[in-house]
Every structure is written in C-alpha cells, then in structure tokens.
Amino acid sequence: MGETTGGGGWRRAGFAGAAIGVLAAGAAAGVAVERLTVGRSVRQKARLALDATGPYGTLRGTPGRALADDGTVLAYETDGTGAADGARGVDGAGEAGGTGVAEGSGEAPVTVVFSHGFCLSQDSWHYQREALRGRVRTVFWDQRGHGRSARGPEEPVTIDRLGRDLKAVIDAAAPEGPLVLVGHSMGGMTVMALADRHPELIRDRVVGVALVGTSAGRLEEVSYGLPLAGVNAVRRVLPGVLRALGSQAELVEKGRRATADLFAGLVKKYSFASKDVDPAVVRFAERMIESVPVDVVAAFYPAFGAHDKLAALAAFRDLPALALAGDQDLVTPASHTEAIAEVLPGSRLVVVPDAGHLVMLERPGAVTDALTALLARAGEGPDNG
C-alpha cells in the first residue's frame, strides 16, 4: 500500500537498507548475523568514539580535478617526492603551480595511480599512501559518485565508463612519464577497462600493474559464502529491487542508519577475515561504505554482472605485474586473482593469509611490501636506487 511511515514501514526500510549494506560490502544476498548482546546506546557511543580514533582518512595531497568526457568532474590528489610537484586542474593548469615533473630532472618521474573499489574512496589506500609518501609520486582519485567526485549523468554506470574516467584522470594528473597502475576490486576492473580501450597507453607508458582483490569476469559464479541457489534467486530479482529502492533513496538511507548494528556486522563479514582487525579500521570501512548513497549503489550494480575483461589483460602480458588477494575474500575470491596471474607471465601472485576483501586495510604491511617489490621490479621504485 505504499506505506512509508509507522513501525512496519520503518522496519521494511531498515531491512532494505541492510540489504544495500550487503551490496555495498560487495555481496548480493542476505547473511545471518549473530545476536547482539550490548545495548544500542553503548554501541552508538562506541561508534562515535571510534570515529575519532586513528588517522584514517586524514591524509591529504595536492588537490586536482579531471573532466570526464561526459563532463563529470572527478576529484584526485597527488603526493610528490619532495621535488616541485603539482596537480593539474580541469583546464590543465597546475593548481599548485607545479608541472608534475621533478625539478632539474628533465623528465617526468614515475607516477603510481591508485584506483579504489566499489563503495569506497581514495582513502581506502591509507596505509599505502602513508608508506609511499615522499618516496614516489602518487595519484589517488575518487571514482564517480564516490568520495569527492561528482556523480555524472550516465546511469547505469558501466566498467567501460570507469576506464574512460581513469584515462581522464591520467591526462590531468600525469600527462607524461612512466606509470604504475594499481586497482582494488572495482578499481582493478577500471584498470582492465582502460587497457581494453587504450592499449597504446599501456604499451607506451605503463611500466607495472597491480591488481588487488579483483576479477576479470564471471562474477555471477561468486556465492559470497552462501548457498549458490539462494544467491542466484536473489540475483534474479535484485535489479528491480534496486531500481525501486533507488527511487526512495531518502527513506532507505534513514532505514540503513536505523539498522546500523546489522550494517556493521555485514561490513565486517564481507570486508575482513581476521579476528584481530583493529575496530577503528572496521569503523573506518563502515564510514566509507555508508557514505555512498543507495541510488549510486543501484546505478553501479548491473556493471558487475556484465564485466568481462579477461582478453584485456593481454595488454599487460610483458609487464611486471602483481596479482594479490586475501585468502578468505568472499567478494572476489582468491581464485579470480589466481586466474588473472595465470594469463600474465610477468606477474607475481600473492595470496595473503587470514585476510578478506579489504586486504590493504587488514594486512597493510603485506600489500605495501608487495607494491614496493613491484616498483623495484619495474625499475622505478623507491628501492631502486
């Protein structure tokens, strides 16, 4: 009957919001959650305390803006190596007066470009950004509809569209010099889409690639740790449900906030695997995921079922490559990363033990070490002289 108020309406909105929380964490079906035994007010106070804990999401660089080919403004930030360095704006001018070229070097330095996953932001690379600061030039950007980037007019959003967005960011933030491309989850798919559309860019400028917790396709086979029959049943109805929820975004967002405890449990289950993960890191992941509006989630969701970029990996065959995943990733299982490594002769496969989908936050040392080794193999890293 179109009920939008009262106890029944709020319960339905709450559980609809919880379902979106599953999607935001990368799953497409509901899960069982253990009974909560701590009072709601105590849990709310704990969340507020964790929000003020740690440096997560506080690292900032020189801001810049790239203009996608459909006019969408994409936000990025650059971190330099101590030499003259600046971000280039949508007009191509350096916002900080820099050019992105190391002063006195006569050529552009290597730039490592980080692409984040679905319902995250550039801040998901917090630990790697901190470790590489001052050692190599880096670019971190927010995918459209995420973080500080605009949403754009195109819906639904395709992975090919994200590949074109990445090209716009590279043109603005690193128009010349060697590149190392790093992508997590949807960000890895974005890197593949870039290679599919611009193989000449990969051939001419890319000296290394890291694909973290991602997939080249066949995501319809992922069960998220649940009975496959149930997941397939949900998949059949989910597009229509998402369209309906997206049209009532405000109500669903209120419901999602009202079911914060359930949402937190889902985020933890689908983002992390270890029991000793820092609660402040878990809460940081929650905040990133819950910041993405439900209608943005709905606009992106169809892209994953259509994603198939196995052939595009051929562009990276002759390059130093890293294929890395957590061994207990329920969203993009390690088998998908192993499949990527199989078609890249120059790749190093790293499966991190006791780690889930957000492996770069859960096991930051392992991810940073693997990236540093990749940079050294590419002859461009901080350990290479």
TITI-320169 format. One record per atom (N, C-alpha, C): residue in three letters; x, y, z. Coordinates in steps of 0.2 Angstrom, whole numbers, plus 5000, padded with zeros to 4 digits. Example, Ala and Ser with C-alpha at 12.3 -4.5 7.8 and 13.67 -1.06 7.14 Angstrom:
BEGIN
ALA506649725039ALA506249785039ALA506649845039SER506449895035SER506849955036SER506450005039
//
This chain:
BEGIN
MET500449945000MET500050005000MET500450065000GLY501150064999GLY501550124998GLY501650155005GLU501650115011GLU501750135017GLU502550165018THR502550225020THR503250255021THR503350275028THR502850275033THR502950295040THR502650235044GLY502750245051GLY502550195055GLY503050145056GLY502950095061GLY503450045063GLY503549995057GLY502949975054GLY503049925048GLY503449955043GLY503350025041GLY503750055036GLY504450065037TRP504550085043TRP505250095045TRP505650025046ARG505349975048ARG505649905048ARG505849885041ARG505349895036ARG505449875029ARG506049915026ALA506049985028ALA506550025025ALA507250005029GLY507249985035GLY507849965038GLY508149905035PHE507749855034PHE508049795031PHE508149805024ALA507849855020ALA508049865013ALA508749905014GLY508849945019GLY509449975019GLY510049925021ALA509849885025ALA510349825027ALA510549785021ALA510049775016ALA510249745010ALA510649785006ILE510549845006ILE511049885002ILE511749885005GLY511749885012GLY512349875015GLY512749815013VAL512449755012VAL512749695009VAL513049715002LEU512649744998LEU512949764991LEU513549804992ALA513449854996ALA514049904997ALA514649864999ALA514549815003ALA515149775005ALA515349725000GLY515049724995GLY515149684989GLY514749624988ALA514249604993ALA513849544992ALA513249564989ALA512849514987ALA512249524983ALA511649484987ALA511749464993ALA511249424996ALA511349435004GLY510749425008GLY510749425015GLY511249375018VAL511449395025VAL511849345029VAL511549345036ALA511649285039ALA511449285046ALA511949325050VAL511649355055VAL512049405060VAL511949375067GLU512549375070GLU512449345077GLU512049395082ARG511749375087ARG511349415091ARG511749465095LEU511549525094LEU511949575098LEU511749575105THR512249585109THR512149575117THR512249645120VAL512549695117VAL512749755120VAL512149805118GLY511949845123GLY511449895122GLY511649945116ARG511049965113ARG511150015107ARG511550075109SER511350105114SER511650175116SER512450165117VAL512550105120VAL513350095121VAL513650085115ARG513350045110ARG513650035103ARG513750105100GLN513250145100GLN513250215097GLN513850255100LYS513850255106LYS514450285109LYS515150265107ALA515150195106ALA515750165104ALA515950185097ARG515450185093ARG515550205086ARG515750285085LEU515450325089LEU515750395090LEU516450395092ALA516650355097ALA517250355099ALA517750335094LEU517550285090LEU518050255085LEU518050305079ASP517550345078ASP517650395073ASP518150445074ALA518350455080ALA518850505082ALA519550475083THR519550405082THR520150365083THR520550355077GLY521250375078GLY521650355072GLY521650405067PRO522150405062PRO522250455057PRO521850435050TYR521450385050TYR521150355044TYR520750415041GLY520950425034GLY520550465030GLY520750545031THR521350555035THR521550615036THR522150635031LEU522450595028LEU523050605023LEU522750645017ARG523050705016ARG522850745010ARG523450765006GLY523350764999GLY523850784995GLY523650854991THR524050864986THR523850924982THR523250914978PRO522650944979PRO522050934975PRO522050954968GLY521750914964GLY521650924957GLY520950904954ARG520750924948ARG520150904946ARG520250884938ALA519950824936ALA519950804930ALA519250804927LEU519150814920LEU518550824917LEU518450764913ALA517950714915ALA517750664911ALA517450684904ASP517450634899ASP517250654893ASP516450664892ASP516150654898ASP515450674898ASP515350734903GLY515850764904GLY515850824908GLY515850824916THR515850754918THR515850744925THR516550764928VAL516550804934VAL517150824937VAL517350764942LEU518050744941LEU518250694945LEU518850724950ALA518850704956ALA519250734961ALA519850684962TYR520450714962TYR521050674963TYR521550714967GLU522050684970GLU522550714974GLU523250684972THR523750724972THR524450704971THR524850714977ASP525350664978ASP525850664983ASP526450664979GLY526950714980GLY527550714977GLY528150684980THR528750694978THR529350664981THR529750714984GLY529550774985GLY529950824988GLY530150874983ALA530150854977ALA530350904971ALA529750944969ALA529850994965ALA529251034963ALA528750984960ASP528150984962ASP527550944960ASP526950974961GLY526450974956GLY525851004957GLY525250964953ALA524650974956ALA524150944952ALA523850984947ARG523650954941ARG523350994936ARG522650994936GLY522351054935GLY521651064936GLY521251044929VAL520651054929VAL520251034923VAL520451074917ASP520751134918ASP521051174912ASP521751164911GLY522051114914GLY522751084913GLY523251124916ALA523051184920ALA523551224924ALA523651194930GLY524251194933GLY524451164939GLY524151204945GLU523751174949GLU523451214954GLU523951244959ALA524451204960ALA525051224965ALA525651254961GLY525551274954GLY526051304951GLY526551254948GLY526451184950GLY526951134948GLY526751104941THR527251064939THR527051034932THR527050954933GLY527150924939GLY527250854939GLY527850824937VAL528350874935VAL529050854933VAL529550864939ALA529950824940ALA530450834946ALA530950884944GLU531050934948GLU531450994947GLU532150974945GLY532350994939GLY533050984937GLY533150914934SER532650874934SER532750804931SER532750804924GLY532350844920GLY532250844913GLY531750804911GLU531450764915GLU530950714913GLU530450704919ALA529850674917ALA529350664922ALA529550604926PRO529450604932PRO529550544936PRO529050494936VAL529150434938VAL528650384938VAL528050404942THR527450394940THR526850414944THR526450344945VAL526250334952VAL525850274954VAL525150294954VAL524750274950VAL524050294951VAL523550244954PHE523250254959PHE522850214963PHE522150224962SER521750164960SER521050164959SER520750124964HIS520250154968HIS519850114973HIS519250074971GLY519050034976GLY518449994974GLY517750024975PHE517249984974PHE516549994975PHE516350024982CYS516050074982CYS515850104989CYS516350114993LEU516950134991LEU517550154995LEU517750224992SER518350244994SER518550314991SER519350304991GLN519650354989GLN520350354988GLN520750344995ASP520350365000ASP520650355007ASP520750275009SER520450235005SER520550165007SER521250145006TRP521650185003TRP522350165002TRP522750205007HIS522450215013HIS522850255018HIS523550235020TYR523550165021TYR524250145023TYR524750145018GLN524550125012GLN525050135006GLN525250205004ARG524750245005ARG524950315004ARG525450345009GLU525250325015GLU525750345021GLU526450315020ALA526450255017ALA527150225017ALA527550245011LEU527150265005LEU527550284999LEU527650364999ARG527350405004ARG527450475004ARG528150495004GLY528350534999GLY529050564999GLY529550514995ARG529250454993ARG529750404990ARG529550394983VAL528950414981VAL528750404974VAL528150444973ARG528050474967ARG527550514965ARG526850474965THR526350494968THR525750454968THR525150494966VAL524650464963VAL523950494962VAL523450454965PHE522950484969PHE522450444972PHE521750484969TRP521350444967TRP520750484964TRP520050444966ASP519550484966ASP518850454968ASP518450444962GLN518250384962GLN517850364956GLN517150404956ARG516850414950ARG516250454950ARG515750424955GLY515350474958GLY514850454963GLY515150434970HIS515850434971HIS516150414977HIS516650474979GLY516750474986GLY517150524988GLY516950594986ARG517450634984ARG517350704982ARG517150714974SER517150654971SER516950664964SER516250674962ALA516050704957ALA515350714955ALA515050644953ARG514350644952ARG514050584950ARG514050574943GLY513950624939GLY513850614932GLY513150594929PRO513050614923PRO512350604920PRO512250534918GLU512750484917GLU512650424914GLU512450374920GLU511850344919GLU511650284923GLU511250234919PRO511350174920PRO511850144924PRO512550154922VAL513050154927VAL513750164926VAL514050094924THR514450094918THR514750034916THR515550044918ILE515849984918ILE516549974919ILE516950014913ASP516650004907ASP517050044902ASP517050114903ARG516450144906ARG516450214908ARG516950234913LEU517050184918LEU517650204923LEU518350204920GLY518450154915GLY519050154911GLY519150224908ARG518650254905ARG518750314902ARG518850374907ASP518550364913ASP518650414918ASP519450414920LEU519650354921LEU520350344923LEU520850374918LYS520750374912LYS521150404906LYS521050474907ALA520550504909ALA520450574910ALA520850604916VAL520850554921VAL521250574927VAL522050574926ILE522250524922ILE522950514920ILE523150574915ASP522750594911ASP522850654906ASP522950714911ALA522550724916ALA522550784920ALA523150784925ALA523250724928ALA523750724934ALA524450694932ALA524450664927ALA525150634925ALA525150624917PRO525150684914PRO525150684906PRO525750654903GLU526250644907GLU526850624904GLU527250584909GLY527750544906GLY528150504911GLY527850434912PRO528250384915PRO528050314916PRO527550314921LEU527150264921LEU526550254925LEU526550184928VAL526350174935VAL526150114938VAL525450114940LEU525050064937LEU524350074939LEU524150024944VAL523850044949VAL523650004955VAL522850004956GLY522549944956GLY521749944957GLY521549894961HIS521049914966HIS520749864970HIS520049854968SER519849794968SER519149774966SER518849804960MET518349854961MET518149884955MET518649924952GLY519149954956GLY519749994953GLY520149954949GLY520249884950GLY520649844946GLY520249834939MET519549824940MET519149824934MET519249884929THR519249944933THR519350004929THR520050004926VAL520549974929VAL521249974925VAL521149934919MET520849874920MET520749824914MET520349864908ALA519849904910ALA519449934905ALA519849994902LEU520350024905LEU520750074902LEU521250034897ALA521449974899ALA521949934894ALA521549914888ASP520849894889ASP520449874884ASP520349934879ARG520249994881ARG520150044877ARG520750084874HIS521250084878HIS521950124877HIS522550074877PRO522550024873PRO523149984874PRO523850014872GLU523750074868GLU524350114866GLU524650144872LEU524250164877LEU524450204883LEU524850144887ILE524550084888ILE524950034892ILE525550024888ARG525550014882ARG526250004878ARG526750054879ASP526550114879ASP527050174878ASP527250194885ARG526750194890ARG526950224896ARG526950184903VAL526550134903VAL526450094909VAL527050044910VAL527350044916VAL527950004917VAL527849954923GLY527149954925GLY527049904930GLY526249904932VAL525949854934VAL525249854936VAL525149804942ALA524749834946ALA524549794952ALA523749784952LEU523549724953LEU522849704953LEU522649674959VAL522249704964VAL522249684971VAL521449664972GLY521349604974GLY520649584976GLY520149604971THR520349584965THR519849604959THR519749544955SER519449554949SER519149494945SER519149524938ALA519349474933ALA519249494926ALA518549474923GLY518149444927GLY517449424925GLY517249364928ARG516649334926ARG516249284929ARG516049294936LEU515949354938LEU515749364945LEU515049334946GLU514649314941GLU514049284943GLU514149214946GLU514749194946GLU514849124949GLU515049134957VAL515149194959VAL515349204966VAL514749194971SER514849154976SER514249144980SER514249184987TYR514849224988TYR514849264994TYR514849225000GLY515049155000GLY515049115006GLY514349095008LEU513849095003LEU513149075004LEU512949024999PRO512448985001PRO512148934996PRO512048974989LEU512348944984LEU512348974977LEU511648974975ALA511148934976ALA510448934974ALA510148994976GLY510249014983GLY509949074986GLY510249134983VAL510849134982VAL511149194979VAL510949204972ASN510849154968ASN510549164961ASN509849184961ALA509449164966ALA508749184966ALA508749264968VAL509149284972VAL509249354974VAL509449394968ARG509949364964ARG510149404958ARG509649414953ARG509149364953ARG508649374948ARG508149434949VAL508049444956VAL507549504957VAL507949564959LEU508649564961LEU508949614963LEU508949684959PRO509049674952PRO509049744948PRO508349784949GLY507849744949GLY507149784950GLY507149804957VAL507349774962VAL507349794969VAL507749854970LEU508349854967LEU508749914967LEU508449974964ARG508149964958ARG507850024955ARG507350054959ALA506950014963ALA506450034967ALA506650074973LEU507250044976LEU507550074982LEU507850134980GLY508150144974GLY508450204972GLY508050254971SER507350244970SER506850294969SER506650324976GLN506850284981GLN506650304988GLN507250314992ALA507750344989ALA508450344992ALA508450374999GLU508050425000GLU508050465007GLU507750415012LEU507250375011LEU506950335015LEU507450275017VAL507750245012VAL508150195013VAL508750215017GLU509050275015GLU509650295019GLU509450305027LYS508850325028LYS508650335035LYS508550255038GLY508350215034GLY508250145037GLY508950115038ARG509450125033ARG510150105034ARG510450125040ARG510350195042ARG510550215048ARG510250185054ALA509650175054ALA509250145059ALA509450075061THR509750035056THR509949975057THR510749965056ALA511050015060ALA511750025060ALA512149965062ASP511849935067ASP512249875070ASP512249815065LEU511649805062LEU511649755057LEU512149765051PHE512149835049PHE512549855044PHE513349845045ALA513449865052ALA514149855054ALA514349775054GLY513949735056GLY514049665055GLY514249635048LEU513849665043LEU513949645036LEU514549675034VAL514749735035VAL515349765033VAL515949725035LYS515949705042LYS516449665044LYS516549595041LYS515949565040LYS515949495037LYS516249495030TYR516049545026TYR516249545019TYR516849585018SER517149625023SER517749665022SER518349635025PHE518349595030PHE518849575034PHE518749505036ALA519349465037ALA519349395039ALA519649385046SER520149425048SER520449405054SER520049435060LYS520149405066LYS519849425072LYS520149475076ASP520749495074ASP521149545077ASP521149615074VAL520749615068VAL520749685065VAL520549735069ASP520949795069ASP520849855073ASP520149875072PRO519749885078PRO519049915077PRO519049975074ALA519550025075ALA519550085072ALA519550075064VAL519950025062VAL519950015054VAL519249995052VAL518949945056VAL518249925054VAL517749985053ARG517850025058ARG517350085058ARG517550125052PHE518150135051PHE518350175045PHE518050155039ALA518050085038ALA517750055032ALA517050065032GLU516750055038GLU515950075038GLU515850145035ARG516150185038ARG516050255036ARG516150275029MET516650245026MET516750245018MET516150215015ILE515950155017ILE515450125013ILE514750155014GLU514550175020GLU513950205022GLU513850275019SER514450305016SER514450375014SER514150375006VAL514150315003VAL513950304996VAL513150304996PRO512850344993PRO512050344993PRO511850284989VAL511250264991VAL510950204989VAL510850204981ASP510650264979ASP510550264972ASP511150264968VAL511750284970VAL512350274967VAL512550194967VAL512350164973VAL512450084973VAL512050054967ALA511450074967ALA510950054961ALA511250064954ALA511550124953ALA511750144947ALA512350094945PHE512850074950PHE513450034948PHE513249964948TYR512849934951TYR512749864952TYR512749824946PRO512349844941PRO512249804935PRO512949794931ALA513449844932ALA514049834929ALA514449774930PHE514349744936PHE514749694939PHE514649624935GLY513949614934GLY513749554930GLY513949554923ALA514049614920ALA514249624913ALA514949624912HIS515349634918HIS516049634917HIS516449574915ASP516849584909ASP517249534906ASP517849564903LYS518349564906LYS518949594903LYS519549554903LEU519449484903LEU520049434903LEU520449454897ALA520149464891ALA520549474885ALA520949544886ALA520749594889ALA521049654890ALA521749644894LEU521849594898LEU522449584902LEU523049574897ALA522949554891ALA523449544886ALA523949604886ALA523649664887ALA524049724886ALA524549724892PHE524449684897PHE524949684902PHE525449624902ARG525449584897ARG525749524897ARG526549534898ASP526849584895ASP527549594895ASP527749634901LEU527349654905LEU527549704911LEU527649664917PRO528049694922PRO528049674929PRO527349684932ALA527049634935ALA526349634937ALA526349604944LEU525849624948LEU525649604954LEU524949584954ALA524749514956ALA524049494957ALA524049474965LEU523649514968LEU523649504976LEU522949494978ALA522849454983ALA522149444986ALA522249414993GLY521649424997GLY521649395003GLY521349325002ASP521649275006ASP521449205005ASP520749195007GLN520449235011GLN519749225013GLN519249285010ASP519449305005ASP519049365001ASP518349324999LEU517849355002LEU517149325000LEU516849364994VAL517149414992VAL516849464987VAL517149444980THR517749454980THR518149424974THR518649374976PRO518449314976PRO518849264979PRO519549254976ALA520049234980ALA520749224978ALA520849184971SER520349144970SER520349104963SER520349154957HIS519949204958HIS519949254952HIS520649294951THR520949304957THR521649334957THR522149284954GLU522049224955GLU522449164953GLU522349164945ALA521749174943ALA521549164936ALA521949224932ILE521949284935ILE522249344932ILE523049324932ALA523349304937ALA524049284937ALA524249234931GLU523749184930GLU523949134925GLU524049164918VAL523649214916VAL523749244910VAL524249304909LEU524649314915LEU525149364915LEU525749334917PRO526149324912PRO526849284913PRO527249324918GLY527249394917GLY527649434921GLY527449444928SER526949414930SER526549434937SER526849394943ARG526849424948ARG526949384955ARG526249384958LEU526149314960LEU525449304964LEU525649304971VAL525249344975VAL525249354982VAL524549334985VAL524549284989VAL523849274992VAL524049285000VAL523749335003VAL523849355009VAL523449315014PRO523749275019PRO523349235023PRO522949275028ASP522449245030ASP521949275035ASP521749345034ALA521549355028ALA521349425025ALA520749415021GLY520349465021GLY519749475017GLY519849525011HIS519249555009HIS519249595003HIS519649655004LEU519549685010LEU519949755011LEU520649735014VAL520949695010VAL521649675012VAL522149725013MET522049785009MET522549835010MET522449875017LEU521849865020LEU521749895027LEU521949845032GLU521749775030GLU521849725035GLU522549705036ARG522849695031ARG523549675031ARG523949725027PRO524049785029PRO524349845025PRO525149825024GLY525449795029GLY526149785028GLY526249735022ALA525849685021ALA525949635016ALA525849675009VAL525349715009VAL525149745002VAL525649795001THR525949835005THR526449885004THR527049855002ASP527249805005ASP527849765003ASP527849744996ALA527249714994ALA527149684988ALA527149744983LEU526849794984LEU526949854979LEU527649884979THR527949884984THR528649914984THR529149864980ALA529049804981ALA529349754977ALA529249764969LEU528549774968LEU528349784961LEU528749844958LEU528749904962LEU529049964959LEU529849944958ALA530149904962ALA530849894961ALA530949844955ARG530449804954ARG530449764948ARG530349804941ALA529949854942ALA529849894936ALA530449944935GLY530949944940GLY531549984939GLY531350064940GLU530850074944GLU530550134945GLU530450154953GLY530550104957GLY530350104964GLY530850144969PRO530550154975PRO530950184980PRO531550144982ASP531550074981ASP532150034982ASP532650024977ASN532450064971ASN532950054965ASN533450114965GLY533850124970GLY534250174970GLY534050244973
//
